[in-house]
Amino acid sequence: MSSSVATQSSSQPSPPATGAPAAPPRQQRSLLSRVLARPEVGALAAAVAVFLFFYAAAPTFRSLPAASTYLYASATIGIVAVGVALLMIGGEFDLSAGVAVTTAALTAAMLCYQLSLNVWVGVVVSLVVALAIGFLNGWLVVRTGIPSFLVTLSTFFVLQGLNLGVTRLVTGAVATPNINQLDGFDSARAVFASDVDLGVITLNVTILWWALFVAVGTWVLLRTRVGNWIFASGGNEASARAVGVPVRKVKIGLFMAVGFLAWFLGMHLLMNFSTVQAGIGVGNEFVYIIAAVVGGALLTGGYGSAVGSALGALIFGMTTQGIVFAGWDPNWFRTFLGVMLLLAVMVNLYVKNYAARRK
């Protein structure tokens, strides 16, 4: 009888243990928190505010030709700002991007004109030069450990001097000769600087290229392993190395991406105007960085988006042209840049911290 009782008791399921507490259910983030966590939210709100302001203040701003004008102005900033934003997310800066645009354009123009080559030869050679500049910047940063701010500042001065010195040495002036009569110019202009009639509005092709670069940058950041590496490299470089992220290759690649986009904008300027002034581009590197910061990129790295950089560039494009359409003194634009940079940094940090508290 005792054996049957033992059998029955052993077949009964044991009661659940009461000593271990149950794991708390995972809290789902609210929709507001997920929206606020996006880097470009502040820039989107600012872009809408700037658009509505100039829409009300300048009647000319409301027309489709005006939209084409400020979109073009935005594209000439936004193309390079995409690469600068990705580089900042990766934790680095490039202060040579502005003069690198001019270097690419000068290389193509002088090479083709002096040697009577097809324009496309100059385009390809200038691409190699631009990528080499980006590679050198990245290699020096990762090999020496010198902050990218100092490395690229040095590159800035070197390129600025070369642009002016070599141009004057080769051409005897501070601008390149006109290349619009050379073979291949028309086809190159169609790629880099033509106008596209969309029926209701005519846009410069650079606007469409800008949209493509933003889409590619967004895809890389959000849908590829490389995008994860970029965020990891900028967020915590030591931890990224510990888990096997090729930080050095990522950073060199990002500098080369900036070089590529600087080359593209340089080709647009050359094909659009047929000549290039050797002294242009100085100061634009700060505009690219400010566009990225206004778009949500943190100066500390590890946070930002390609779409945000596009919105930052759009804000600048609308402002530069909106001031003209409104008939105001354009000298106030630099004041606007400084105010927007300070406000953007403050808003981005506040939104990021607010979203973190609401998780």
Kinemage of the C-alpha trace (Angstrom):
@kinemage 1
@onewidth
@group {chain A} dominant
@subgroup {mainchain}
@vectorlist {calphas} color= white
{ca met a 1} P 0.000 0.000 0.000
{ca ser a 2} L 2.839 2.319 0.771
{ca ser a 3} L 4.347 1.595 -2.668
{ca ser a 4} L 1.059 2.567 -4.431
{ca val a 5} L 0.913 5.826 -2.500
{ca ala a 6} L 4.510 6.538 -3.444
{ca thr a 7} L 3.704 5.817 -7.089
{ca gln a 8} L 0.704 8.156 -7.073
{ca ser a 9} L 2.609 10.943 -5.411
{ca ser a 10} L 5.512 10.639 -7.844
{ca ser a 11} L 3.170 10.816 -10.852
{ca gln a 12} L 1.597 14.075 -9.718
{ca pro a 13} L 3.150 17.244 -11.167
{ca ser a 14} L 5.296 19.175 -8.720
{ca pro a 15} L 3.972 22.570 -7.709
{ca pro a 16} L 5.653 25.599 -9.332
{ca ala a 17} L 8.589 27.055 -7.469
{ca thr a 18} L 7.673 30.156 -5.548
{ca gly a 19} L 11.199 31.406 -4.825
{ca ala a 20} L 12.100 32.748 -8.351
{ca pro a 21} L 10.166 35.856 -9.365
{ca ala a 22} L 8.565 35.910 -12.779
{ca ala a 23} L 10.371 37.955 -15.434
{ca pro a 24} L 8.688 41.318 -15.969
{ca pro a 25} L 7.010 41.717 -19.348
{ca arg a 26} L 9.030 43.672 -21.890
{ca gln a 27} L 7.646 47.175 -22.241
{ca gln a 28} L 6.812 48.320 -25.722
{ca arg a 29} L 8.003 51.774 -26.720
{ca ser a 30} L 5.208 54.199 -27.471
{ca leu a 31} L 4.706 55.587 -30.968
{ca leu a 32} L 5.735 59.040 -29.738
{ca ser a 33} L 8.991 57.665 -28.345
{ca arg a 34} L 9.794 55.867 -31.593
{ca val a 35} L 9.105 59.019 -33.608
{ca leu a 36} L 11.141 61.270 -31.329
{ca ala a 37} L 14.029 58.810 -31.413
{ca arg a 38} L 14.509 59.517 -35.122
{ca pro a 39} L 17.444 61.929 -35.677
{ca glu a 40} L 15.687 63.927 -38.387
{ca val a 41} L 12.543 64.874 -36.417
{ca gly a 42} L 13.879 68.239 -35.264
{ca ala a 43} L 15.137 69.094 -38.758
{ca leu a 44} L 11.769 68.196 -40.278
{ca ala a 45} L 9.968 70.537 -37.889
{ca ala a 46} L 12.486 73.295 -38.639
{ca ala a 47} L 12.165 72.786 -42.405
{ca val a 48} L 8.383 73.084 -42.222
{ca ala a 49} L 8.693 76.234 -40.102
{ca val a 50} L 11.177 77.844 -42.506
{ca phe a 51} L 9.008 76.970 -45.506
{ca leu a 52} L 5.871 78.433 -43.937
{ca phe a 53} L 7.754 81.560 -42.858
{ca phe a 54} L 9.039 82.395 -46.334
{ca tyr a 55} L 5.794 81.260 -47.935
{ca ala a 56} L 4.061 83.984 -45.951
{ca ala a 57} L 6.837 86.608 -46.142
{ca ala a 58} L 7.810 86.353 -49.836
{ca pro a 59} L 5.064 85.852 -52.445
{ca thr a 60} L 7.656 84.928 -55.089
{ca phe a 61} L 8.733 82.019 -52.900
{ca arg a 62} L 5.411 80.266 -53.599
{ca ser a 63} L 6.010 79.687 -57.333
{ca leu a 64} L 7.321 76.481 -58.919
{ca pro a 65} L 10.366 78.224 -60.474
{ca ala a 66} L 11.260 79.421 -56.968
{ca ala a 67} L 10.990 75.841 -55.700
{ca ser a 68} L 13.359 74.732 -58.445
{ca thr a 69} L 15.794 77.460 -57.406
{ca tyr a 70} L 15.925 76.637 -53.699
{ca leu a 71} L 15.996 72.895 -54.363
{ca tyr a 72} L 19.030 73.434 -56.570
{ca ala a 73} L 20.714 75.516 -53.871
{ca ser a 74} L 19.940 72.735 -51.393
{ca ala a 75} L 21.358 70.052 -53.674
{ca thr a 76} L 24.721 71.822 -54.022
{ca ile a 77} L 25.002 71.618 -50.231
{ca gly a 78} L 23.213 68.337 -49.654
{ca ile a 79} L 25.248 66.134 -51.996
{ca val a 80} L 28.438 66.486 -49.967
{ca ala a 81} L 26.491 66.796 -46.692
{ca val a 82} L 25.316 63.180 -47.115
{ca gly a 83} L 28.891 61.915 -46.982
{ca val a 84} L 29.817 64.318 -44.191
{ca ala a 85} L 26.832 63.112 -42.135
{ca leu a 86} L 27.832 59.458 -42.535
{ca leu a 87} L 31.390 60.356 -41.564
{ca met a 88} L 30.163 62.195 -38.455
{ca ile a 89} L 28.020 59.204 -37.494
{ca gly a 90} L 31.246 57.213 -37.757
{ca gly a 91} L 32.836 59.613 -35.274
{ca glu a 92} L 35.049 61.749 -37.571
{ca phe a 93} L 35.122 65.155 -39.304
{ca asp a 94} L 36.357 66.345 -42.690
{ca leu a 95} L 37.309 70.016 -42.917
{ca ser a 96} L 38.784 69.606 -46.402
{ca ala a 97} L 35.537 68.741 -48.184
{ca gly a 98} L 34.903 72.276 -49.438
{ca val a 99} L 38.272 72.762 -51.153
{ca ala a 100} L 38.295 69.108 -52.304
{ca val a 101} L 35.305 69.998 -54.510
{ca thr a 102} L 37.399 72.721 -56.149
{ca thr a 103} L 40.455 70.446 -56.444
{ca ala a 104} L 38.438 67.858 -58.376
{ca ala a 105} L 37.018 70.467 -60.754
{ca leu a 106} L 40.405 72.134 -61.328
{ca thr a 107} L 42.096 68.781 -61.995
{ca ala a 108} L 39.601 67.803 -64.670
{ca ala a 109} L 39.530 71.229 -66.315
{ca met a 110} L 43.285 71.863 -66.536
{ca leu a 111} L 44.160 68.313 -67.548
{ca cys a 112} L 41.690 68.288 -70.416
{ca tyr a 113} L 42.443 71.793 -71.656
{ca gln a 114} L 46.237 71.672 -71.450
{ca leu a 115} L 46.505 68.242 -73.080
{ca ser a 116} L 43.471 68.604 -75.415
{ca leu a 117} L 41.903 65.457 -74.004
{ca asn a 118} L 38.328 64.267 -73.994
{ca val a 119} L 36.488 65.715 -71.007
{ca trp a 120} L 35.659 62.249 -69.732
{ca val a 121} L 39.370 61.542 -69.277
{ca gly a 122} L 39.550 64.493 -66.912
{ca val a 123} L 36.420 63.292 -65.138
{ca val a 124} L 37.941 59.869 -64.452
{ca val a 125} L 41.354 61.219 -63.426
{ca ser a 126} L 39.769 63.745 -61.067
{ca leu a 127} L 37.746 60.924 -59.489
{ca val a 128} L 40.970 59.045 -58.756
{ca val a 129} L 42.451 62.204 -57.234
{ca ala a 130} L 39.380 62.807 -55.046
{ca leu a 131} L 39.331 59.215 -53.805
{ca ala a 132} L 43.059 59.422 -53.098
{ca ile a 133} L 42.514 62.547 -50.979
{ca gly a 134} L 39.800 60.762 -49.005
{ca phe a 135} L 41.962 57.672 -48.578
{ca leu a 136} L 44.931 59.741 -47.390
{ca asn a 137} L 42.775 61.571 -44.838
{ca gly a 138} L 41.365 58.326 -43.486
{ca trp a 139} L 44.685 56.498 -43.484
{ca leu a 140} L 46.412 59.303 -41.567
{ca val a 141} L 43.619 59.406 -38.991
{ca val a 142} L 43.588 55.662 -38.265
{ca arg a 143} L 47.367 55.169 -38.475
{ca thr a 144} L 48.532 58.138 -36.441
{ca gly a 145} L 45.652 58.551 -33.999
{ca ile a 146} L 45.694 62.306 -34.657
{ca pro a 147} L 42.154 63.729 -34.435
{ca ser a 148} L 40.491 64.027 -37.820
{ca phe a 149} L 39.860 67.698 -37.106
{ca leu a 150} L 43.615 68.378 -37.257
{ca val a 151} L 44.390 65.996 -40.115
{ca thr a 152} L 41.726 67.376 -42.419
{ca leu a 153} L 42.463 70.955 -41.384
{ca ser a 154} L 46.010 70.353 -42.625
{ca thr a 155} L 44.628 68.870 -45.842
{ca phe a 156} L 42.421 71.942 -46.197
{ca phe a 157} L 45.413 74.293 -46.186
{ca val a 158} L 47.444 72.053 -48.497
{ca leu a 159} L 44.636 71.820 -51.068
{ca gln a 160} L 43.812 75.512 -50.829
{ca gly a 161} L 47.430 76.397 -51.596
{ca leu a 162} L 47.674 73.863 -54.413
{ca asn a 163} L 44.432 75.051 -55.987
{ca leu a 164} L 45.651 78.640 -56.180
{ca gly a 165} L 49.335 77.981 -56.857
{ca val a 166} L 49.015 75.288 -59.517
{ca thr a 167} L 46.189 77.065 -61.313
{ca arg a 168} L 48.184 80.284 -61.559
{ca leu a 169} L 51.310 78.348 -62.605
{ca val a 170} L 49.552 76.415 -65.361
{ca thr a 171} L 47.063 78.985 -66.667
{ca gly a 172} L 48.584 82.290 -65.575
{ca ala a 173} L 45.287 83.194 -63.920
{ca val a 174} L 43.144 82.192 -60.940
{ca ala a 175} L 40.528 80.452 -63.090
{ca thr a 176} L 40.642 77.621 -65.602
{ca pro a 177} L 40.022 78.217 -69.314
{ca asn a 178} L 36.594 77.507 -70.737
{ca ile a 179} L 36.297 73.846 -71.738
{ca asn a 180} L 32.881 73.854 -73.415
{ca gln a 181} L 34.444 73.295 -76.864
{ca leu a 182} L 36.294 70.131 -75.904
{ca asp a 183} L 35.188 66.656 -76.961
{ca gly a 184} L 32.876 64.969 -74.490
{ca phe a 185} L 31.754 68.173 -72.790
{ca asp a 186} L 28.137 67.935 -73.941
{ca ser a 187} L 27.699 64.349 -72.774
{ca ala a 188} L 29.400 65.119 -69.452
{ca arg a 189} L 27.177 68.146 -68.980
{ca ala a 190} L 24.118 65.979 -69.613
{ca val a 191} L 25.155 63.715 -66.737
{ca phe a 192} L 26.285 66.307 -64.222
{ca ala a 193} L 24.517 69.591 -64.986
{ca ser a 194} L 21.582 69.253 -67.393
{ca asp a 195} L 18.010 70.390 -66.774
{ca val a 196} L 15.243 67.796 -66.560
{ca asp a 197} L 11.735 68.797 -67.610
{ca leu a 198} L 9.206 66.982 -65.408
{ca gly a 199} L 6.198 68.642 -67.012
{ca val a 200} L 5.039 70.821 -64.119
{ca ile a 201} L 8.563 71.849 -63.076
{ca thr a 202} L 12.066 71.870 -64.531
{ca leu a 203} L 14.793 70.651 -62.196
{ca asn a 204} L 18.541 70.533 -62.474
{ca val a 205} L 19.713 66.941 -62.637
{ca thr a 206} L 21.802 67.439 -59.492
{ca ile a 207} L 18.562 67.499 -57.487
{ca leu a 208} L 17.744 64.006 -58.717
{ca trp a 209} L 21.299 62.833 -58.025
{ca trp a 210} L 21.013 64.306 -54.530
{ca ala a 211} L 17.831 62.335 -53.877
{ca leu a 212} L 19.576 59.169 -55.101
{ca phe a 213} L 22.573 59.701 -52.833
{ca val a 214} L 20.293 60.285 -49.839
{ca ala a 215} L 18.402 57.073 -50.638
{ca val a 216} L 21.633 55.079 -50.959
{ca gly a 217} L 23.001 56.549 -47.725
{ca thr a 218} L 19.777 55.696 -45.894
{ca trp a 219} L 19.814 52.147 -47.239
{ca val a 220} L 23.435 51.643 -46.193
{ca leu a 221} L 22.797 52.940 -42.668
{ca leu a 222} L 19.567 51.083 -41.979
{ca arg a 223} L 19.689 47.932 -44.103
{ca thr a 224} L 23.287 46.770 -44.309
{ca arg a 225} L 25.992 45.399 -42.039
{ca val a 226} L 28.190 48.332 -43.005
{ca gly a 227} L 25.563 50.655 -41.547
{ca asn a 228} L 25.762 48.822 -38.227
{ca trp a 229} L 29.543 49.130 -38.354
{ca ile a 230} L 29.295 52.894 -38.966
{ca phe a 231} L 27.032 53.434 -35.946
{ca ala a 232} L 29.211 51.160 -33.804
{ca ser a 233} L 32.447 52.878 -34.839
{ca gly a 234} L 31.079 56.286 -33.951
{ca gly a 235} L 29.225 55.233 -30.821
{ca asn a 236} L 32.018 53.356 -29.051
{ca glu a 237} L 35.134 52.587 -31.063
{ca ala a 238} L 36.724 50.348 -28.425
{ca ser a 239} L 33.609 48.197 -28.060
{ca ala a 240} L 33.237 48.013 -31.829
{ca arg a 241} L 36.770 46.686 -32.178
{ca ala a 242} L 36.119 44.165 -29.407
{ca val a 243} L 33.209 42.599 -31.317
{ca gly a 244} L 35.107 42.422 -34.589
{ca val a 245} L 34.059 45.587 -36.412
{ca pro a 246} L 36.779 46.618 -38.931
{ca val a 247} L 36.861 50.169 -37.611
{ca arg a 248} L 39.872 51.281 -39.641
{ca lys a 249} L 38.419 50.117 -42.936
{ca val a 250} L 35.052 51.677 -42.100
{ca lys a 251} L 36.572 55.064 -41.363
{ca ile a 252} L 38.825 55.077 -44.413
{ca gly a 253} L 35.816 54.110 -46.529
{ca leu a 254} L 33.773 56.970 -45.073
{ca phe a 255} L 36.508 59.503 -45.879
{ca met a 256} L 36.631 58.140 -49.422
{ca ala a 257} L 32.842 58.470 -49.669
{ca val a 258} L 33.189 62.160 -48.815
{ca gly a 259} L 35.867 62.395 -51.499
{ca phe a 260} L 33.560 60.774 -54.048
{ca leu a 261} L 30.693 63.155 -53.329
{ca ala a 262} L 33.062 66.142 -53.373
{ca trp a 263} L 34.225 64.962 -56.801
{ca phe a 264} L 30.651 64.713 -58.028
{ca leu a 265} L 29.813 68.251 -56.944
{ca gly a 266} L 33.063 69.478 -58.502
{ca met a 267} L 32.070 67.908 -61.817
{ca his a 268} L 28.701 69.611 -61.618
{ca leu a 269} L 30.288 73.020 -61.036
{ca leu a 270} L 32.715 72.510 -63.913
{ca met a 271} L 30.073 71.310 -66.388
{ca asn a 272} L 27.567 73.934 -65.293
{ca phe a 273} L 29.889 76.942 -65.685
{ca ser a 274} L 32.551 75.519 -68.048
{ca thr a 275} L 35.261 77.094 -65.886
{ca val a 276} L 36.274 77.063 -62.230
{ca gln a 277} L 37.657 79.741 -59.929
{ca ala a 278} L 40.583 78.389 -57.911
{ca gly a 279} L 39.558 80.152 -54.699
{ca ile a 280} L 35.993 78.869 -54.339
{ca gly a 281} L 34.914 76.272 -51.801
{ca val a 282} L 36.580 77.832 -48.764
{ca gly a 283} L 34.061 77.876 -45.912
{ca asn a 284} L 31.703 75.335 -47.469
{ca glu a 285} L 33.089 72.587 -45.249
{ca phe a 286} L 31.399 74.258 -42.291
{ca val a 287} L 28.124 74.483 -44.190
{ca tyr a 288} L 28.224 70.731 -44.851
{ca ile a 289} L 28.902 69.997 -41.185
{ca ile a 290} L 26.177 72.376 -40.020
{ca ala a 291} L 23.688 70.777 -42.426
{ca ala a 292} L 24.504 67.368 -40.924
{ca val a 293} L 24.199 68.679 -37.361
{ca val a 294} L 20.933 70.490 -38.076
{ca gly a 295} L 19.755 67.194 -39.566
{ca gly a 296} L 20.310 65.374 -36.276
{ca ala a 297} L 23.932 64.169 -36.357
{ca leu a 298} L 25.658 64.479 -32.999
{ca leu a 299} L 29.143 65.953 -32.817
{ca thr a 300} L 30.082 63.019 -30.574
{ca gly a 301} L 29.278 60.432 -33.293
{ca gly a 302} L 27.080 57.339 -33.364
{ca tyr a 303} L 23.841 59.183 -34.120
{ca gly a 304} L 22.344 60.777 -37.232
{ca ser a 305} L 20.837 60.012 -40.626
{ca ala a 306} L 21.227 60.731 -44.332
{ca val a 307} L 17.656 62.037 -44.517
{ca gly a 308} L 18.448 64.460 -41.710
{ca ser a 309} L 21.393 65.869 -43.670
{ca ala a 310} L 19.068 66.403 -46.626
{ca leu a 311} L 16.605 68.289 -44.448
{ca gly a 312} L 19.444 70.391 -43.047
{ca ala a 313} L 20.576 71.251 -46.567
{ca leu a 314} L 16.983 72.028 -47.557
{ca ile a 315} L 16.709 74.492 -44.669
{ca phe a 316} L 19.804 76.315 -45.899
{ca gly a 317} L 18.632 76.285 -49.502
{ca met a 318} L 15.235 77.713 -48.607
{ca thr a 319} L 16.823 80.336 -46.377
{ca thr a 320} L 19.440 81.565 -48.862
{ca gln a 321} L 16.878 81.919 -51.632
{ca gly a 322} L 14.031 82.999 -49.363
{ca ile a 323} L 16.077 85.969 -48.142
{ca val a 324} L 16.613 87.006 -51.761
{ca phe a 325} L 12.960 86.538 -52.683
{ca ala a 326} L 11.925 88.604 -49.668
{ca gly a 327} L 14.312 91.417 -50.656
{ca trp a 328} L 16.329 91.311 -47.429
{ca asp a 329} L 20.049 91.831 -46.882
{ca pro a 330} L 21.737 88.459 -47.631
{ca asn a 331} L 24.560 89.270 -45.205
{ca trp a 332} L 22.288 88.077 -42.407
{ca phe a 333} L 22.602 84.511 -43.657
{ca arg a 334} L 25.803 83.847 -41.690
{ca thr a 335} L 24.047 84.963 -38.530
{ca phe a 336} L 21.310 82.480 -39.358
{ca leu a 337} L 23.907 79.711 -39.732
{ca gly a 338} L 25.302 80.319 -36.266
{ca val a 339} L 21.878 80.492 -34.620
{ca met a 340} L 20.663 77.364 -36.412
{ca leu a 341} L 23.764 75.401 -35.378
{ca leu a 342} L 23.340 76.274 -31.702
{ca leu a 343} L 19.597 75.598 -31.715
{ca ala a 344} L 20.042 72.327 -33.597
{ca val a 345} L 22.558 70.976 -31.088
{ca met a 346} L 20.302 71.921 -28.171
{ca val a 347} L 17.133 70.516 -29.767
{ca asn a 348} L 18.808 67.273 -30.861
{ca leu a 349} L 20.160 66.590 -27.381
{ca tyr a 350} L 16.810 67.405 -25.764
{ca val a 351} L 14.835 65.199 -28.155
{ca lys a 352} L 17.309 62.327 -27.770
{ca asn a 353} L 17.183 62.515 -23.957
{ca tyr a 354} L 13.387 62.882 -23.919
{ca ala a 355} L 12.937 59.842 -26.133
{ca ala a 356} L 15.303 57.846 -23.899
{ca arg a 357} L 13.280 58.721 -20.793
{ca arg a 358} L 10.048 57.580 -22.449
{ca lys a 359} L 11.319 54.112 -23.411
